[in-house]
Amino acid sequence: MNDLYRALGDISSIRKQMARTTEFRGYGPATLAGTGLLALLAGVVQRIWVPTPANHISAYLSIWISTAVLSATLAGVQMYTRTRRIHSGLSNEMLRLAVEQFLPSVGAGLFLTIVMVHYVPAVSWMLPGMWQIIFGLGVFSSCRFLPRPMIAAGTWYVLTGLGCIAMGGNAAFSPWAMGIPFGVGQLLVAAILQLNASEDGDEV
């Protein structure tokens, strides 16, 4: 019985090692492009419904947090089904690694938002830039499982985040300070994945 457990443990270790050295193809270009369009749409919604976000921070947060949750849900569902189809036997390991790579960034962004809004609301204008930087770091942490050009997407988010912070004050709450970086960024991610797709039909 001990030999059986040892053998099963060895198989599990081999599967994990294979997952770590396999390029993750669970992200669908079409879905990620759709999340980019959602970000641009959220920018339009903010411009119409929340013209002075600095004075209505709750409404501002509602728009962008809702957009983030919707985008994550769409990407997550599609990632699950796509990974099951493409990675088959390694799907559980690949999904676990993909989530583990990005989860710290999601947690950092969430807790940063809570702390800044509740304890230092005067500097809440920094949130858009900080979100972009944190998201960029999440992309960087996932790069070893993704096509090499994905580094460009991580760089884009970090640079736009720094630029947003550099604008300072109410200017950082502009709808396009979030809409354009995330809209263009997700379209860039989708384009990179599409160009690196190796199977016909996998881009959906």
C-alpha positions as CSV (number, residue, x, y, z in Angstrom):
1,M,0.0,0.0,0.0
2,N,2.9,2.4,0.8
3,D,4.3,1.7,-2.7
4,L,0.9,2.6,-4.2
5,Y,0.8,5.9,-2.3
6,R,4.4,6.6,-3.3
7,A,3.6,5.9,-7.0
8,L,0.5,8.1,-6.9
9,G,2.6,10.9,-5.3
10,D,5.2,10.6,-8.0
11,I,2.6,10.8,-10.7
12,S,1.1,13.9,-9.1
13,S,4.5,15.5,-8.9
14,I,5.2,14.7,-12.6
15,R,1.8,16.2,-13.6
16,K,2.6,19.4,-11.7
17,Q,6.0,19.7,-13.2
18,M,4.5,19.2,-16.7
19,A,2.0,21.9,-16.0
20,R,4.7,24.3,-14.9
21,T,6.6,23.8,-18.1
22,T,3.6,24.0,-20.5
23,E,2.4,27.2,-22.1
24,F,-1.1,28.0,-20.7
25,R,-3.6,28.4,-23.5
26,G,-6.7,28.7,-21.5
27,Y,-7.2,32.4,-22.1
28,G,-9.4,33.0,-25.1
29,P,-8.5,36.1,-27.3
30,A,-12.1,36.8,-28.2
31,T,-13.3,36.9,-24.6
32,L,-10.4,39.1,-23.5
33,A,-11.0,41.5,-26.3
34,G,-14.6,41.6,-25.1
35,T,-13.4,42.6,-21.6
36,G,-11.4,45.4,-23.2
37,L,-14.6,46.7,-24.9
38,L,-16.3,46.5,-21.5
39,A,-13.7,48.8,-20.0
40,L,-14.3,51.3,-22.8
41,L,-18.0,51.0,-22.3
42,A,-17.5,51.6,-18.5
43,G,-15.6,54.7,-19.3
44,V,-18.6,56.0,-21.4
45,V,-21.0,55.1,-18.5
46,Q,-18.8,57.0,-16.0
47,R,-18.7,60.0,-18.2
48,I,-22.5,60.1,-18.5
49,W,-23.5,59.1,-15.0
50,V,-20.7,60.2,-12.8
51,P,-19.3,63.5,-14.2
52,T,-17.7,64.4,-10.9
53,P,-16.3,61.1,-9.5
54,A,-14.2,62.8,-6.8
55,N,-17.5,63.9,-5.2
56,H,-19.2,60.5,-5.8
57,I,-16.5,58.0,-5.0
58,S,-19.1,55.2,-4.2
59,A,-20.7,55.5,-7.6
60,Y,-17.2,55.6,-9.3
61,L,-16.2,52.4,-7.4
62,S,-19.5,50.7,-8.3
63,I,-18.9,51.2,-12.0
64,W,-15.4,49.9,-12.1
65,I,-15.7,47.1,-9.6
66,S,-18.8,45.9,-11.4
67,T,-16.9,46.0,-14.6
68,A,-14.0,44.1,-13.1
69,V,-16.3,41.4,-11.6
70,L,-18.2,41.0,-14.9
71,S,-14.9,40.8,-16.9
72,A,-13.4,38.3,-14.4
73,T,-16.5,36.1,-14.6
74,L,-16.6,36.0,-18.4
75,A,-12.9,35.3,-18.6
76,G,-13.0,32.7,-15.8
77,V,-15.9,30.7,-17.3
78,Q,-14.3,30.7,-20.7
79,M,-10.9,29.9,-19.2
80,Y,-12.4,26.8,-17.5
81,T,-14.1,25.4,-20.5
82,R,-11.2,26.2,-22.8
83,T,-8.6,24.7,-20.5
84,R,-10.7,21.5,-20.2
85,R,-10.8,21.3,-24.0
86,I,-7.2,22.1,-24.8
87,H,-5.1,20.9,-21.9
88,S,-7.4,17.9,-21.1
89,G,-5.5,15.6,-18.7
90,L,-3.5,18.5,-17.2
91,S,-6.5,20.9,-17.0
92,N,-6.8,20.9,-13.2
93,E,-3.1,21.6,-12.7
94,M,-3.1,24.3,-15.4
95,L,-6.1,26.0,-14.0
96,R,-4.7,25.9,-10.4
97,L,-1.4,27.4,-11.5
98,A,-3.1,30.1,-13.6
99,V,-5.2,31.2,-10.6
100,E,-2.3,31.1,-8.2
101,Q,-0.3,33.4,-10.4
102,F,-2.9,36.1,-10.5
103,L,-4.7,35.7,-7.2
104,P,-2.1,37.8,-5.1
105,S,-2.7,40.8,-7.4
106,V,-6.4,40.5,-7.1
107,G,-6.2,40.3,-3.3
108,A,-3.7,43.2,-3.2
109,G,-6.0,45.4,-5.3
110,L,-9.0,44.6,-3.2
111,F,-7.4,45.3,0.1
112,L,-5.7,48.4,-1.2
113,T,-9.0,49.8,-2.3
114,I,-10.7,49.1,1.1
115,V,-7.8,50.7,3.1
116,M,-7.5,53.8,0.9
117,V,-11.2,54.5,0.7
118,H,-11.9,53.9,4.4
119,Y,-8.7,55.3,6.0
120,V,-7.1,57.8,3.6
121,P,-10.0,58.9,1.3
122,A,-8.0,62.1,0.5
123,V,-5.6,60.1,-1.7
124,S,-8.3,57.9,-3.3
125,W,-7.4,59.5,-6.6
126,M,-4.4,57.2,-6.7
127,L,-6.6,54.1,-7.0
128,P,-6.9,54.1,-10.8
129,G,-3.1,54.2,-11.2
130,M,-2.5,51.7,-8.5
131,W,-5.1,49.3,-10.0
132,Q,-3.3,49.4,-13.3
133,I,0.2,48.8,-11.7
134,I,-1.1,45.9,-9.7
135,F,-2.8,44.4,-12.7
136,G,0.4,44.8,-14.7
137,L,2.4,43.0,-12.0
138,G,-0.2,40.2,-12.2
139,V,0.4,39.9,-15.9
140,F,4.2,39.8,-15.3
141,S,3.8,37.0,-12.7
142,S,1.9,35.0,-15.3
143,C,4.3,35.6,-18.1
144,R,6.3,32.4,-17.7
145,F,3.1,30.4,-18.6
146,L,2.1,32.7,-21.5
147,P,3.7,33.8,-24.8
148,R,6.8,35.9,-24.4
149,P,5.3,39.1,-26.0
150,M,2.9,39.2,-23.0
151,I,5.6,41.2,-21.3
152,A,4.5,44.1,-23.5
153,A,1.0,44.0,-21.9
154,G,2.4,44.0,-18.4
155,T,4.7,46.9,-19.3
156,W,1.7,48.8,-20.8
157,Y,-0.3,48.5,-17.6
158,V,2.6,49.6,-15.3
159,L,3.4,52.6,-17.5
160,T,-0.2,53.7,-17.8
161,G,-0.6,53.3,-14.0
162,L,2.4,55.5,-13.4
163,G,1.1,58.0,-15.9
164,C,-2.3,58.1,-14.2
165,I,-0.7,58.8,-10.8
166,A,1.5,61.4,-12.4
167,M,-1.6,63.3,-13.5
168,G,-2.6,63.7,-9.9
169,G,-5.8,64.8,-8.2
170,N,-9.2,64.8,-9.9
171,A,-7.6,64.3,-13.4
172,A,-6.8,60.7,-12.4
173,F,-10.6,60.1,-12.0
174,S,-11.1,60.8,-15.7
175,P,-13.2,58.0,-17.3
176,W,-10.5,57.6,-19.9
177,A,-7.8,57.2,-17.2
178,M,-9.3,53.8,-16.7
179,G,-11.2,53.1,-19.9
180,I,-8.3,53.6,-22.3
181,P,-5.6,51.7,-20.3
182,F,-7.7,48.7,-19.6
183,G,-9.5,48.8,-23.0
184,V,-6.3,49.0,-25.0
185,G,-4.5,46.7,-22.6
186,Q,-7.0,43.9,-22.9
187,L,-7.1,44.3,-26.7
188,L,-3.3,44.0,-26.7
189,V,-3.5,40.9,-24.6
190,A,-6.1,39.4,-27.0
191,A,-4.0,40.3,-30.1
192,I,-0.9,38.6,-28.6
193,L,-2.8,35.5,-27.8
194,Q,-4.4,35.4,-31.2
195,L,-1.0,35.8,-33.0
196,N,0.4,32.9,-30.9
197,A,-2.6,30.6,-31.3
198,S,-1.4,27.3,-32.6
199,E,-4.7,25.6,-33.3
200,D,-7.5,26.7,-35.5
201,G,-10.7,27.5,-33.6
202,D,-9.0,27.9,-30.2
203,E,-9.3,31.7,-30.3
204,V,-13.0,31.8,-29.4
